[in-house]
Amino acid sequence: MELALHGGTPVRTSPFPQWPQYGPEEEKALLEALHSRTWGGYHPAVRELEEGFARYQRLAHGVSCANGTVALEVALRALQLGPGDEVIVTPYSFVASASAILLCGATPVFADIDPHTFNLSPAAAEAAITPRTRAIVVVHFGGRPAEMDAFQQLARRHELRIVEDAAHAHGACWRGTPVGGWGDVATFSFQSFKLITAGEGGMIATNSATIADRCWSYCNQGRKQQGGWFDHFTLGSNYRITAFQAAVLNVQLRRMPEQTELRAANYAHLKAGLREISGLLLPEDDGRIERQPYYLLTFWYAPEAFGGLPREAFLEAMQAEGIPFKPTYPHPLYRNPLFVAEQDELSRRGWYPAQDYPRLQLPVAERVCREGVWLNHNALLGSRRDVDDILEALRKVQKLTPRGAARVL
Ligand SMILES: Cc1ncc(COP(=O)(O)O)c(C=O)c1O
C-alpha cells in the first residue's frame, strides 16, 4: 500500500455528493415563476417562503431578502444600533458577521471562541462588555447552536440585544427551541453552499412584529406593508429576493429535513469511527443540542498523531486520497486588512477604537485558524460507505506517514 501522493491508489476516486442538489420539483417551480411573468419580489412564492421558513424555525415572522449579509445589516438596523454602539462578535466567522456591524455604523468588538464548540465563548463575551455594549451577534458556527441560555442570561443582566447569525444553522435546535427563537432577531443565508440555496438569498426571522415590520420596510424602500407604492416612511433600500429564488427555495425547504437527518446519521458514524483514530478531534456532543444540521465540520488537527506532519501536508495527502478536507479560515476576522489597514475608512463610518485590532490576539481563534481542518456538509450527504472512506483514508495517511515527516513527498 502506498499513499496516493506517492503514486498509490487513492482510497476514493468518485466524488462526494454534489451541492446544491435539485430535481424536477425545482425545475417545475422555476418554470411556474417564469410563466407567471411576476418575476420580482411580489410573486406569491415569496410570501410562501417567508411563511414556510418561519414555520420551520417556529418563529412568528420571516422577511426574505437578497442575501445573508444584507439580512444581518437590516436586523442590526432594526434593533436601532448605530454609531457609538459596541456589538460583541466572534472572530471565527465569515466577514459578514462583523462587517454588517460596521455597515450600520456600530463598532464590532471581538471576543474569543470556546475551543470545545468553536462558538463565541459566553465568558469571553461577558469580559468584553463595556458601558457602550448594546448587542451581541451570536453565530451558530458550522450549524452548531451556541450556548443560548448563557447568552440570554448575559443579555438580561446587561440589557443587551441578541442577533443570531444562523447563516449555517437552518433547522438547528437548542433545548427545545430552534435557533432564532433565543435572541431578538435571527438571520439566515441561502448562498450557493448553504443548507438550502437559490445561489443567493437571505431571511430575517423574529417573533417581534415591530422588528419584522422595520426589516420589511428597510428591504422595501422604506414602504409600509399596507402603505402606498410611492409612500416611503423610512430610509430603506431594495433588498428583495426574486420570484425565481423563492420558487427554488420553497422546494429546497421541503428537501431539508431528510438531508438533515442523513447528515446527522453519517456524522454519528464518523464520530464513532474517529474514536479509534487519534489526531483529529471533533467537538464534544452536547445533550442540549436537539438538532444540528452539520453545515461545516471543524476538527482540531494534531500533527504529532500523524508523525509530525504539518497541517498543509496532511491536507495534501488527504486530498490526494480523494477526501476534500480543507484548511479553516486563514486568520481571525480582525486580521483582515479591513480592520488592520483601513482605520481611516472605519472612522469615516463612525467607528472609534474600542479595540486595538492590529494588536488584538484572541488565542483560541488564532489557534483554530492555524490548526483547524474543515469538512463540508456534502461529504455527509452520501452513504455510510462514503464515511468509511474518510476513516480509511485517515488510517492510511496515519499509518504510512513516517515519523518526523515535514512533508509527505
Ligand atoms: C456566518 C455567516 N454569516 C453571514 C454570511 C453571509 O451570507 P451571504 O453570503 O448570503 O451574504 C455568511 C456567508 O457565508 C456566513 O458564513
The ligand as an ORCA input file, in Angstrom:
! r2SCAN-3c Opt
* xyz 0 1
  C     -21.695     33.072      9.377
  C     -22.122     33.799      8.137
  N     -22.881     34.898      8.253
  C     -23.307     35.577      7.178
  C     -22.976     35.183      5.896
  C     -23.404     35.993      4.741
  O     -24.282     35.347      3.879
  P     -24.365     35.703      2.326
  O     -23.214     35.058      1.644
  O     -25.685     35.142      1.925
  O     -24.332     37.192      2.197
  C     -22.207     34.040      5.715
  C     -21.864     33.579      4.353
  O     -21.153     32.677      4.100
  C     -21.750     33.334      6.855
  O     -20.971     32.244      6.738
*
